[in-house]
Amino acid sequence: MLKIYNTFTNKKEEFKSINAGKVGMYTCGPTVYDYIHIGNIRSYTTPDILRRYLLYLGYEVKHIKNITDVGHLTEDDIVQGDSGEDKLVKKSLKEKKSPEEIANFYEEYFKETEKEMNILPANYFPRATAHIPQMIKIIESLIEKGFAYEKNGNVFFNICKFSEYGKLSGNTLENLNVCKRFDGEEHEDKKNQWDFALWLKAPKNHLMQWQSPWSVGYPGWHIECSAMSTEYLGEQIDFHTGGEDNIFPHHEAEIAQTECHTGKKWVNYWIHTRYLLVDSEKMAKSKGNFYKFEDVKEKGFSAMDLRMLILSSHYRSQMNFSWESLTQAQKNRKTLENFFARITNSAIHNFNNQQNKRSKIDIKKFQEQFENAMNDDLNTPLVLSVIFDFVKNVNSVLDKNENTNLTEVKSFFEKSLNVLGIVLEIKSLKLPKEIVDLNKENEFIDLKNILGTVLLGISQEIIDLMKQRNQARDEKDFKKSDQLRDEIKKLGFEIKDVKDGYELVKL
């Protein structure tokens, strides 16, 4: 049974979905005014692992990840983040492009980075600017119920009206010392410095503004997530994820406005990823230790190297990034890749007599260890330890030429890596001549089962071309054989003739 650490209760809790067999998950997505960095990538990897394991357990998961393209202001680290310039507008003016052009560029960059990192795409990526009517509706509800107030075209949520404010972060009304006196307000129209903006009146020449019942303006940052979450997932959801920097004030504000609007508990499980440090220091451009995905690739590392490093640290632990640790992660990835190539090639060469072999490997034991580690709050470092122990045991059996069912070994290995989101690429496969000549349907299906999960990109077309080439060589038609070899090459593979078969190499 999956137990997950809930930030709301500060303890591990057994997961029970609101609707049997279904899970609703919301992730705070990027503000698309700049490139995401490796800390952001780590934060987005956590919900991906959670989602993958829920799918493994048989749940149907609906995942929403918003795109913030308005309302996130530059001084978001001051009180409620209601002062400063809109981050997207500021970048728009700097680059002399429209806000939409800026948002489109950085949203595409974000999605391409997630794709390369093998982060499953969310079911929906709603944009804040496309949901202004939903935000206005919630704000009207909050004003009507007495939780919000308007002044000079600005609308604020009055935290003094919500006695449970602070129940996620611990920043309660008492601890913040509010609702007793009035001083140091962040915005002149606020009743209290900790009240937060739901709607802000736009300056005359502001690049992003909409008509509302209160003014021509734009929404506050916090209201956006409440509107998009309830629009796509309903009034109650299973999981809300994000980085620990979102806990306060962003997630605290989301809870206040959503629960006051609906009158219901909003989120059952809050999942937060801790900060990423670089060489034991906070990442910052001024320190020269601010790394984007491109910086990792320019050093010769792959997306899977970075993913291996992220998985080696528990999401609730403060991960320390260094080039030395990434180098070790790369070595670990290559170990898994070499093992994958070995068992795949062995399975191909022994595919005819796999079903009757009794395995020397207790796969059930490793599967239980894998699931126990995942059930313990997604303990990916322990999961990796289980997988490497499995690799060591299988390699030992293969070294001794002892019997083992390689199809089962390969199946467990691939399913485990799929939960972790690790993609391994085999650069070459050695294929016995008789495999290419197979005509029996049942044997051909077995071969497809072996090749179909190999992340080499072998298609049915390539298998067919190999069979045709083999036939041409048997008929001494070497001209046709060479033509077929060139066709295979156009598809990204080189076929080499080796003793007793062929070697297929990815170019």
C-alpha positions as CSV (number, residue, x, y, z in Angstrom):
1,M,0.0,0.0,0.0
2,L,1.4,3.4,-1.0
3,K,2.3,5.7,1.8
4,I,3.1,9.2,0.9
5,Y,4.4,12.1,3.0
6,N,1.7,14.8,3.3
7,T,3.0,18.3,3.9
8,F,-0.4,19.2,5.3
9,T,-0.1,16.7,8.2
10,N,3.7,16.5,8.3
11,K,3.6,12.7,8.3
12,K,3.4,9.7,5.9
13,E,-0.2,8.7,5.2
14,E,-1.7,5.7,3.4
15,F,-3.0,6.8,0.1
16,K,-6.7,6.5,-0.6
17,S,-8.2,8.1,-3.7
18,I,-11.3,10.2,-3.6
19,N,-12.8,8.2,-6.4
20,A,-11.9,4.5,-6.6
21,G,-9.3,3.7,-9.2
22,K,-9.0,7.3,-10.3
23,V,-6.6,10.0,-9.3
24,G,-6.7,13.8,-9.8
25,M,-3.3,15.6,-9.7
26,Y,-2.4,19.2,-10.0
27,T,1.1,20.5,-10.5
28,C,2.1,24.2,-10.3
29,G,3.7,24.7,-13.7
30,P,6.2,27.3,-15.0
31,T,5.9,31.0,-15.3
32,V,6.9,31.2,-18.9
33,Y,9.1,34.3,-19.0
34,D,12.5,32.5,-18.8
35,Y,14.3,29.2,-19.2
36,I,13.6,26.6,-16.5
37,H,16.7,25.4,-14.5
38,I,17.8,22.1,-13.1
39,G,16.1,22.8,-9.8
40,N,12.8,23.2,-11.7
41,I,13.5,20.0,-13.6
42,R,13.9,18.2,-10.3
43,S,10.6,19.6,-9.0
44,Y,8.8,18.4,-12.1
45,T,10.3,14.9,-11.9
46,T,8.7,14.3,-8.5
47,P,5.0,14.3,-9.8
48,D,6.2,12.3,-12.8
49,I,7.5,9.5,-10.6
50,L,4.3,9.6,-8.5
51,R,2.2,9.5,-11.6
52,R,4.1,6.6,-13.1
53,Y,3.9,4.6,-10.0
54,L,0.1,5.2,-9.7
55,L,-0.2,4.0,-13.3
56,Y,1.9,0.9,-12.4
57,L,-0.6,0.3,-9.5
58,G,-3.5,0.4,-11.9
59,Y,-4.9,3.9,-11.3
60,E,-6.3,6.1,-14.0
61,V,-4.5,9.5,-13.5
62,K,-5.7,12.9,-14.7
63,H,-2.8,15.3,-14.4
64,I,-3.1,19.0,-14.8
65,K,0.0,21.3,-15.1
66,N,-0.7,25.0,-15.5
67,I,1.2,27.6,-17.6
68,T,1.4,30.9,-15.8
69,D,1.5,33.6,-18.4
70,V,0.2,36.6,-16.4
71,G,0.0,37.9,-12.9
72,H,3.3,36.5,-11.4
73,L,5.1,39.7,-10.2
74,T,8.8,40.3,-9.8
75,E,8.7,40.8,-6.0
76,D,7.1,37.4,-5.2
77,D,9.5,37.0,-2.2
78,I,8.0,40.0,-0.4
79,V,5.0,39.3,1.8
80,Q,2.3,38.1,-0.7
81,G,4.1,38.9,-3.9
82,D,1.6,41.6,-4.9
83,S,4.2,44.2,-5.8
84,G,6.6,44.8,-8.7
85,E,6.3,44.2,-12.4
86,D,4.6,41.3,-14.1
87,K,7.5,39.0,-14.9
88,L,6.2,38.2,-18.4
89,V,5.5,41.9,-19.2
90,K,9.0,42.9,-18.0
91,K,10.6,40.3,-20.3
92,S,8.3,41.4,-23.1
93,L,9.5,45.0,-22.9
94,K,13.1,43.9,-22.6
95,E,13.1,41.7,-25.7
96,K,10.7,44.0,-27.6
97,K,8.3,41.1,-28.3
98,S,4.6,40.7,-27.4
99,P,3.8,38.8,-24.1
100,E,2.2,36.1,-26.2
101,E,5.5,35.6,-28.2
102,I,7.5,35.4,-25.0
103,A,5.0,32.9,-23.4
104,N,4.9,30.8,-26.6
105,F,8.7,30.6,-26.8
106,Y,9.4,29.6,-23.1
107,E,6.4,27.3,-22.9
108,E,7.7,25.4,-25.9
109,Y,11.2,25.3,-24.4
110,F,9.7,23.9,-21.1
111,K,7.7,21.2,-22.9
112,E,10.7,20.2,-25.1
113,T,12.9,19.9,-21.9
114,E,10.3,17.8,-20.2
115,K,10.0,15.6,-23.2
116,E,13.8,15.1,-23.4
117,M,13.8,14.3,-19.6
118,N,11.1,11.7,-20.3
119,I,8.6,13.5,-18.1
120,L,5.1,12.4,-19.1
121,P,3.2,15.3,-20.6
122,A,0.3,16.4,-18.4
123,N,-3.2,15.6,-19.7
124,Y,-3.8,19.4,-20.0
125,F,-1.5,22.4,-19.8
126,P,-4.0,25.2,-19.2
127,R,-2.9,28.8,-19.7
128,A,-3.8,31.4,-17.1
129,T,-4.8,33.9,-19.8
130,A,-7.3,31.5,-21.2
131,H,-9.2,31.2,-17.9
132,I,-9.9,34.8,-16.9
133,P,-13.7,34.2,-16.8
134,Q,-13.3,31.3,-14.3
135,M,-11.1,33.5,-12.1
136,I,-13.6,36.4,-12.1
137,K,-16.4,34.0,-11.2
138,I,-14.4,32.8,-8.1
139,I,-13.5,36.3,-7.1
140,E,-17.2,37.4,-7.3
141,S,-18.1,34.4,-5.1
142,L,-15.4,35.4,-2.5
143,I,-16.7,39.0,-2.4
144,E,-20.3,37.8,-2.0
145,K,-19.4,35.5,0.9
146,G,-17.4,38.3,2.7
147,F,-13.9,36.8,2.2
148,A,-12.7,39.4,-0.2
149,Y,-13.0,43.2,-0.6
150,E,-12.5,45.7,-3.4
151,K,-10.9,49.1,-3.2
152,N,-10.0,51.5,-6.1
153,G,-10.4,48.7,-8.6
154,N,-8.2,46.2,-6.7
155,V,-9.6,43.1,-5.0
156,F,-7.9,41.4,-2.1
157,F,-8.6,38.3,-0.1
158,N,-9.0,39.2,3.6
159,I,-7.1,36.5,5.5
160,C,-8.6,37.6,8.8
161,K,-11.9,36.2,7.6
162,F,-10.4,32.7,7.2
163,S,-9.5,31.4,10.6
164,E,-7.7,28.3,9.2
165,Y,-5.2,30.4,7.3
166,G,-1.7,29.0,7.7
167,K,-2.7,25.3,8.2
168,L,-0.3,24.2,5.5
169,S,2.8,26.3,6.2
170,G,2.3,27.0,9.9
171,N,2.1,30.7,9.2
172,T,-1.1,31.1,11.1
173,L,-2.8,34.4,11.8
174,E,-1.4,34.3,15.3
175,N,2.2,33.6,14.1
176,L,2.0,36.3,11.5
177,N,0.7,38.7,14.2
178,V,-2.1,40.0,12.0
179,C,-5.8,41.0,12.4
180,K,-4.9,42.9,15.6
181,R,-3.2,46.0,14.3
182,F,-2.6,47.7,10.9
183,D,0.9,48.5,9.9
184,G,3.5,48.1,7.1
185,E,1.0,47.1,4.4
186,E,2.5,46.1,1.1
187,H,-0.2,47.7,-1.0
188,E,-2.0,51.0,0.0
189,D,-5.4,49.5,-0.7
190,K,-4.9,46.5,1.6
191,K,-6.5,46.2,5.0
192,N,-3.7,44.0,6.2
193,Q,-0.2,43.4,4.8
194,W,-0.8,39.7,4.5
195,D,-4.0,40.0,2.5
196,F,-3.3,38.9,-1.1
197,A,-4.4,40.2,-4.5
198,L,-7.2,38.5,-6.4
199,W,-7.4,41.2,-9.0
200,L,-5.2,44.2,-9.7
201,K,-6.1,47.4,-11.6
202,A,-3.8,47.7,-14.5
203,P,-1.7,50.9,-15.2
204,K,-2.9,52.7,-18.3
205,N,-0.4,51.3,-20.7
206,H,-0.1,47.8,-19.2
207,L,0.4,45.2,-21.9
208,M,-1.9,42.6,-20.4
209,Q,-5.3,43.7,-19.2
210,W,-8.9,42.4,-19.2
211,Q,-12.3,43.9,-18.4
212,S,-13.7,42.9,-15.0
213,P,-16.6,44.1,-12.7
214,W,-14.0,46.1,-10.7
215,S,-11.5,47.5,-13.2
216,V,-9.6,46.9,-16.3
217,G,-6.8,44.8,-14.9
218,Y,-5.3,41.4,-14.5
219,P,-5.5,38.5,-12.0
220,G,-3.3,37.9,-9.0
221,W,-0.9,34.9,-9.2
222,H,-2.6,32.7,-6.6
223,I,-6.1,32.8,-8.0
224,E,-5.0,31.3,-11.3
225,C,-4.2,27.9,-9.9
226,S,-7.5,27.7,-8.0
227,A,-9.5,28.5,-11.2
228,M,-7.7,26.0,-13.4
229,S,-7.6,23.2,-10.8
230,T,-11.4,23.4,-10.2
231,E,-12.1,23.8,-13.9
232,Y,-10.3,20.5,-14.9
233,L,-10.3,18.4,-11.7
234,G,-13.4,19.5,-9.7
235,E,-13.7,21.0,-6.3
236,Q,-11.7,18.2,-4.5
237,I,-8.4,16.6,-5.7
238,D,-6.1,13.9,-4.5
239,F,-2.7,15.5,-5.1
240,H,-1.3,18.9,-5.4
241,T,2.5,19.0,-6.1
242,G,5.2,21.7,-6.3
243,G,8.5,22.9,-5.0
244,E,8.8,23.7,-1.3
245,D,9.2,27.4,-2.2
246,N,5.5,27.3,-3.3
247,I,4.3,26.3,0.2
248,F,4.1,29.9,1.4
249,P,2.5,32.1,0.4
250,H,1.3,30.6,-2.9
251,H,-0.2,27.2,-1.8
252,E,-1.4,28.7,1.4
253,A,-3.3,31.4,-0.6
254,E,-4.7,28.7,-2.9
255,I,-6.1,26.8,0.0
256,A,-7.8,29.9,1.5
257,Q,-9.5,31.1,-1.7
258,T,-10.5,27.7,-3.0
259,E,-12.0,26.3,0.3
260,C,-13.8,29.6,1.0
261,H,-15.2,29.5,-2.5
262,T,-16.4,25.9,-2.5
263,G,-16.9,25.3,1.3
264,K,-15.0,22.0,0.9
265,K,-11.6,20.6,1.8
266,W,-9.7,21.0,-1.5
267,V,-6.6,18.8,-1.5
268,N,-6.0,15.5,0.3
269,Y,-2.3,15.2,-0.2
270,W,0.3,18.0,-0.6
271,I,3.6,16.8,-2.1
272,H,6.6,19.2,-2.1
273,T,10.1,18.7,-3.5
274,R,13.0,20.3,-1.5
275,Y,15.4,22.8,-2.9
276,L,18.3,21.8,-5.1
277,L,21.7,23.1,-4.0
278,V,24.8,23.4,-6.3
279,D,28.1,22.5,-4.6
280,S,26.3,23.0,-1.3
281,E,25.2,26.5,-2.1
282,K,21.9,28.0,-3.2
283,M,21.8,28.3,-7.0
284,A,22.0,31.9,-8.3
285,K,23.1,33.6,-11.5
286,S,25.3,36.0,-9.4
287,K,27.3,33.0,-8.1
288,G,27.8,31.5,-11.5
289,N,26.2,28.2,-10.4
290,F,22.9,28.7,-12.2
291,Y,22.5,25.8,-14.6
292,K,20.0,25.1,-17.3
293,F,19.5,21.8,-19.1
294,E,21.8,23.0,-22.0
295,D,24.6,23.5,-19.5
296,V,24.4,19.8,-18.6
297,K,24.4,18.7,-22.2
298,E,27.3,21.0,-23.1
299,K,29.4,19.1,-20.5
300,G,28.7,15.8,-22.3
301,F,25.9,14.5,-20.1
302,S,22.5,13.3,-21.2
303,A,19.0,13.8,-19.9
304,M,19.1,10.3,-18.5
305,D,22.3,11.1,-16.6
306,L,20.6,14.0,-15.0
307,R,17.5,11.9,-14.2
308,M,19.6,9.2,-12.6
309,L,21.2,11.9,-10.4
310,I,17.8,13.3,-9.4
311,L,16.5,9.8,-8.5
312,S,19.5,9.1,-6.4
313,S,18.3,11.7,-3.9
314,H,14.9,11.4,-2.1
315,Y,12.5,14.2,-3.2
316,R,12.2,15.4,0.4
317,S,15.9,15.6,0.9
318,Q,17.9,18.6,-0.1
319,M,19.8,17.4,-3.2
320,N,23.3,18.7,-3.8
321,F,24.2,19.0,-7.5
322,S,27.9,18.8,-8.5
323,W,29.6,17.7,-11.7
324,E,31.3,14.9,-9.8
325,S,27.9,13.5,-8.7
326,L,26.6,13.8,-12.2
327,T,29.7,11.9,-13.5
328,Q,28.8,9.1,-11.1
329,A,25.2,9.1,-12.2
330,Q,26.4,8.8,-15.8
331,K,28.5,5.7,-14.8
332,N,25.5,4.2,-13.1
333,R,23.4,4.8,-16.2
334,K,26.0,3.1,-18.4
335,T,26.0,0.1,-16.1
336,L,22.3,-0.3,-16.5
337,E,22.6,0.2,-20.3
338,N,25.3,-2.4,-20.6
339,F,23.1,-4.8,-18.6
340,F,20.1,-4.1,-20.8
341,A,22.1,-4.8,-23.9
342,R,23.4,-8.0,-22.4
343,I,20.1,-9.5,-21.4
344,T,18.4,-8.3,-24.6
345,N,21.1,-10.0,-26.8
346,S,21.0,-13.1,-24.6
347,A,17.2,-13.2,-24.9
348,I,17.3,-12.9,-28.7
349,H,19.8,-15.7,-29.0
350,N,17.8,-18.0,-26.7
351,F,14.3,-16.9,-27.5
352,N,13.2,-20.4,-28.7
353,N,13.8,-22.1,-25.4
354,Q,13.0,-19.4,-22.9
355,Q,9.6,-20.5,-21.8
356,N,10.7,-23.8,-20.3
357,K,13.7,-22.5,-18.4
358,R,13.5,-22.3,-14.6
359,S,15.0,-19.1,-13.4
360,K,17.8,-19.0,-10.9
361,I,16.7,-15.4,-10.1
362,D,13.9,-14.9,-7.6
363,I,12.2,-12.2,-9.5
364,K,9.2,-12.1,-7.1
365,K,11.6,-11.2,-4.3
366,F,13.0,-8.2,-6.2
367,Q,9.6,-7.1,-7.3
368,E,8.5,-7.0,-3.7
369,Q,11.6,-5.1,-2.7
370,F,10.9,-2.6,-5.5
371,E,7.3,-2.1,-4.6
372,N,8.1,-1.8,-0.9
373,A,10.6,1.0,-1.6
374,M,8.2,2.8,-3.9
375,N,5.3,2.4,-1.4
376,D,7.5,4.0,1.2
377,D,7.0,7.6,0.0
378,L,8.6,7.0,-3.4
379,N,12.0,6.1,-2.0
380,T,13.8,6.2,-5.3
381,P,17.4,5.9,-3.9
382,L,16.3,2.6,-2.3
383,V,14.7,1.5,-5.6
384,L,17.9,2.1,-7.5
385,S,19.7,0.0,-4.9
386,V,17.3,-2.8,-5.4
387,I,17.7,-2.6,-9.2
388,F,21.5,-2.6,-9.0
389,D,21.3,-5.6,-6.7
390,F,19.1,-7.3,-9.3
391,V,21.6,-6.5,-12.0
392,K,24.5,-8.0,-10.0
393,N,22.5,-11.2,-9.4
394,V,21.5,-11.7,-13.0
395,N,25.0,-11.0,-14.2
396,S,26.4,-13.6,-11.9
397,V,23.9,-16.2,-13.2
398,L,24.8,-15.3,-16.8
399,D,28.5,-15.5,-16.1
400,K,28.1,-19.1,-14.8
401,N,25.8,-20.0,-17.8
402,E,23.1,-21.0,-15.4
403,N,19.5,-21.3,-16.5
404,T,17.3,-18.2,-16.2
405,N,14.2,-17.0,-17.9
406,L,15.6,-13.9,-19.6
407,T,12.2,-12.9,-20.9
408,E,10.9,-12.5,-17.3
409,V,14.2,-10.9,-16.2
410,K,13.9,-8.4,-19.0
411,S,10.2,-7.7,-18.3
412,F,10.8,-6.9,-14.6
413,F,13.8,-4.7,-15.4
414,E,11.9,-2.7,-18.0
415,K,8.8,-2.2,-15.9
416,S,11.0,-1.0,-13.0
417,L,12.8,1.5,-15.2
418,N,9.6,2.6,-16.7
419,V,8.3,3.6,-13.2
420,L,11.5,5.6,-12.7
421,G,11.2,7.1,-16.2
422,I,14.7,5.9,-17.2
423,V,15.2,5.3,-20.9
424,L,18.1,3.1,-21.9
425,E,19.4,3.0,-25.5
426,I,21.0,-0.1,-26.9
427,K,23.4,0.9,-29.7
428,S,23.7,-2.5,-31.3
429,L,22.0,-5.9,-31.4
430,K,23.5,-9.1,-32.6
431,L,20.8,-11.2,-34.4
432,P,21.3,-14.9,-35.3
433,K,20.7,-15.6,-39.0
434,E,17.8,-17.9,-38.2
435,I,15.8,-15.2,-36.5
436,V,15.6,-13.1,-39.6
437,D,14.3,-16.2,-41.5
438,L,11.4,-16.9,-39.1
439,N,8.1,-17.5,-40.7
440,K,6.1,-19.1,-37.9
441,E,3.7,-16.6,-36.5
442,N,4.1,-17.7,-32.9
443,E,7.9,-17.5,-33.1
444,F,7.7,-14.1,-34.9
445,I,5.5,-12.8,-32.1
446,D,8.1,-13.9,-29.5
447,L,10.7,-12.0,-31.4
448,K,8.6,-8.9,-31.6
449,N,8.0,-9.1,-27.9
450,I,11.8,-9.1,-27.4
451,L,12.5,-6.4,-29.8
452,G,9.4,-4.3,-29.2
453,T,10.6,-3.1,-25.8
454,V,14.1,-2.5,-26.9
455,L,14.6,1.3,-27.0
456,L,16.6,1.1,-30.2
457,G,13.9,2.2,-32.5
458,I,13.6,-1.0,-34.5
459,S,10.5,-0.9,-36.5
460,Q,8.5,-3.6,-38.3
461,E,9.8,-2.0,-41.6
462,I,13.4,-2.6,-40.6
463,I,12.7,-6.2,-39.7
464,D,11.0,-6.8,-43.0
465,L,13.9,-5.2,-44.9
466,M,16.3,-7.5,-43.0
467,K,14.4,-10.5,-44.0
468,Q,14.3,-9.4,-47.7
469,R,18.1,-8.7,-47.6
470,N,18.8,-12.1,-46.1
471,Q,16.7,-13.8,-48.8
472,A,18.6,-11.8,-51.5
473,R,22.0,-12.9,-50.1
474,D,20.8,-16.5,-50.1
475,E,19.9,-16.1,-53.7
476,K,23.3,-14.5,-54.5
477,D,21.6,-11.2,-55.5
478,F,24.2,-9.0,-53.9
479,K,23.1,-5.9,-55.9
480,K,19.6,-6.1,-54.3
481,S,21.2,-7.0,-51.0
482,D,23.2,-3.7,-51.1
483,Q,20.2,-1.7,-52.0
484,L,18.3,-3.1,-49.1
485,R,21.2,-2.4,-46.8
486,D,21.1,1.3,-48.0
487,E,17.3,1.5,-47.3
488,I,18.0,0.2,-43.8
489,K,20.7,2.9,-43.4
490,K,18.2,5.6,-44.4
491,L,16.1,4.5,-41.5
492,G,19.0,5.2,-39.1
493,F,20.7,1.7,-38.8
494,E,23.7,0.0,-40.3
495,I,23.5,-3.8,-40.8
496,K,26.7,-5.7,-40.6
497,D,27.3,-9.3,-41.5
498,V,29.0,-11.2,-38.7
499,K,29.7,-14.8,-38.0
500,D,26.4,-16.8,-37.7
501,G,24.2,-13.7,-38.1
502,Y,24.0,-10.0,-38.2
503,E,24.7,-6.9,-36.1
504,L,22.3,-4.0,-36.3
505,V,23.9,-0.8,-35.2
506,K,22.1,2.5,-34.5
507,L,23.8,5.4,-36.4
